[in-house]
């Protein structure tokens, strides 16, 4: 009896600690993706972590990829905040994203750093793409200056990581212009379903690394809703531009605005696919 019980316990432990393989169409990444709060003292980031949303968001997705077939992308013990904090600090370093304590991490810095980190950790041939209005190296251009949530959903399944840059804007009713004053990176971890039971590209589930009260100290999957900005309110200073097929999106749902912001707008989308291929529209 003792030996049978011991064998059963050992089998359960082995199954619990074994790497999980990635299904090519896996869309629900909520449970295996951490939701680290960037300002936790035990995370130990410079400046209290206030400027580290970009590398924190990327670290969340790297942990998911490490748990799904790419173990070299995250260190052992990453379930502890201090260990994941060390990963965030590495990503934010000059070697990779070169995060600024004043300006945070631009899309260009985030992608250049992610590219170098993947290569340094045994992933060659991954593609990294961007949709948005910021200046970026040409190799990351996806051919769209307007971030399209439908493109993000198409690229998200399987061995992929995805992040959304939300700009915080104040609206001037006299000039009818939105003016940005800050931004924040979110990790995309899944999708809510529409009435037909299909993943809804305009209702992503996200992890928000901002400190409370905007987020919680325990893992939560915030249901972000993306609404088109009304047609009469599309004059934006140094932000996204509408195209004939892609409007500008503002956030709602569970996602919380930064204090002082009138609206959060979808400024940009970054996606990496480790298999090196972009998924075409069906």
Residue pairs with C-beta under 8 A, 6 or more apart in sequence:
19 66
19 67
19 68
19 69
19 71
20 32
20 67
20 68
20 69
21 68
21 69
22 65
22 68
22 69
22 158
22 159
23 158
24 157
24 158
24 159
25 157
25 158
26 68
26 157
26 158
27 156
27 157
27 190
27 191
27 199
28 190
29 61
29 64
29 189
29 190
30 189
30 190
30 205
30 221
32 63
32 64
32 67
32 68
33 60
33 61
33 63
33 64
33 187
33 189
33 207
34 59
34 60
34 63
34 78
34 79
34 84
34 207
34 219
35 60
35 207
35 208
35 209
35 215
35 218
35 219
35 220
35 221
36 43
36 56
36 59
36 60
36 81
36 84
36 85
36 88
36 209
37 43
37 209
37 210
37 211
37 212
37 215
37 217
38 45
38 49
38 50
38 52
38 53
38 56
38 88
38 209
38 210
38 211
39 45
39 48
39 49
39 50
39 211
40 49
40 81
40 85
40 217
42 81
42 82
42 85
43 49
43 81
43 82
43 84
43 85
43 88
44 82
44 85
44 86
44 89
45 52
45 85
45 88
45 89
45 92
46 89
46 92
46 101
47 101
49 56
49 85
49 88
50 101
51 99
51 100
51 101
51 102
51 103
51 104
51 105
52 88
52 92
52 99
52 104
52 105
52 209
53 104
53 105
53 184
53 185
53 209
53 210
54 92
54 97
54 99
54 104
54 105
54 109
54 110
54 163
54 185
55 88
55 89
55 91
55 92
55 96
55 97
55 99
55 105
55 110
55 113
56 88
56 185
56 209
57 163
57 185
57 186
57 187
57 207
57 209
58 91
58 97
58 110
58 114
58 161
58 163
58 185
58 187
59 74
59 84
59 87
59 88
59 91
60 187
60 189
60 207
60 209
61 161
61 162
61 163
61 187
62 73
62 74
62 87
62 117
62 161
63 73
63 74
63 78
63 84
63 87
64 161
64 189
65 73
65 74
65 159
65 161
65 274
66 72
66 73
66 74
66 78
67 74
68 159
69 159
70 122
70 123
70 159
70 274
72 121
72 122
73 118
73 121
73 123
74 84
74 87
75 83
75 86
75 87
76 83
77 83
78 84
78 87
90 96
90 117
91 97
91 99
91 113
91 114
91 117
92 98
92 99
92 105
95 113
95 116
96 112
96 113
96 114
96 116
96 117
97 105
97 109
97 110
97 112
97 113
97 114
98 109
98 113
99 105
99 109
104 183
105 113
105 185
106 134
107 130
107 132
107 134
107 136
107 165
107 268
107 270
108 134
108 135
108 136
108 137
108 140
110 163
110 185
110 270
111 128
111 130
111 136
111 137
111 140
111 270
112 137
114 128
114 270
114 272
115 126
115 128
118 124
118 126
118 272
118 274
123 274
125 274
125 276
126 272
126 273
126 274
126 275
126 276
127 272
127 273
127 276
127 277
127 278
128 140
128 270
128 271
128 272
129 140
129 141
129 142
129 155
129 270
129 271
129 272
129 278
130 136
130 140
130 141
130 142
130 268
130 269
130 270
131 142
131 144
131 145
131 146
131 147
131 148
131 151
131 152
131 268
131 269
132 145
132 146
132 147
132 165
132 240
132 267
132 268
132 269
133 145
133 146
133 238
133 239
133 240
133 241
133 267
133 268
134 267
134 268
142 151
142 278
144 151
144 243
144 246
145 240
145 241
145 243
146 240
146 241
146 242
146 243
146 246
146 247
146 248
147 164
147 240
147 246
147 249
147 266
147 267
147 268
147 269
148 245
148 246
148 269
149 201
149 202
149 204
149 226
149 249
149 266
149 269
150 201
151 269
151 271
152 162
152 164
152 188
152 201
152 204
152 269
152 271
153 191
153 199
153 201
153 204
154 279
154 280
154 281
155 162
155 271
155 273
155 278
155 279
156 162
156 188
156 191
156 271
157 279
158 273
158 275
159 273
159 274
159 275
160 271
160 272
160 273
160 274
161 187
161 271
161 272
162 187
162 188
162 269
162 270
162 271
162 272
163 185
163 186
163 187
163 188
163 269
163 270
163 271
164 185
164 186
164 188
164 204
164 206
164 224
164 266
164 268
164 269
165 183
165 184
165 185
165 266
165 267
165 268
165 269
165 270
166 183
166 184
166 185
166 186
166 251
166 255
166 264
166 265
166 266
166 267
167 180
167 182
167 183
167 239
167 240
167 264
167 265
167 266
167 267
168 180
168 181
168 182
168 183
168 184
168 257
168 258
168 260
168 261
168 264
169 178
169 179
169 180
169 181
169 236
169 239
169 261
169 262
169 263
169 264
169 265
170 178
170 179
170 181
170 260
170 261
170 262
171 177
171 178
171 179
171 233
171 262
171 263
172 178
172 179
175 235
176 232
176 233
176 235
177 235
177 236
177 237
178 233
178 235
178 236
178 237
178 239
178 262
178 263
178 265
179 237
180 236
180 237
180 238
180 239
180 265
180 267
181 260
181 261
182 258
182 261
183 267
184 208
184 210
184 258
184 264
185 209
186 206
186 207
186 208
186 224
186 255
187 206
187 207
187 209
188 204
188 205
188 206
189 205
189 206
189 207
189 221
190 204
190 205
190 221
191 199
191 200
191 201
191 203
191 204
191 205
192 199
192 200
192 203
192 204
192 205
192 223
193 199
193 200
194 200
194 203
202 225
202 226
202 227
202 249
203 223
203 224
203 225
203 226
203 253
204 224
204 226
205 221
205 222
205 223
205 224
206 221
206 222
206 224
206 255
207 219
207 220
207 221
207 222
208 214
208 215
208 220
208 222
208 255
208 256
209 215
210 256
210 258
213 256
214 256
214 258
215 222
215 256
220 254
222 253
222 254
222 255
223 253
223 254
224 251
224 252
224 253
224 254
224 255
225 251
225 252
225 253
225 255
226 249
226 250
226 251
226 252
226 266
227 249
227 250
227 251
227 252
228 247
228 248
228 249
228 250
229 242
229 247
229 248
229 249
229 250
229 263
229 265
234 242
234 247
234 248
236 248
236 265
239 248
239 265
239 267
240 248
240 265
240 266
240 267
240 268
241 248
242 248
248 265
248 266
249 265
249 266
250 263
250 264
250 265
250 266
251 257
251 263
251 264
251 265
251 266
255 264
257 263
257 264
258 264
273 279
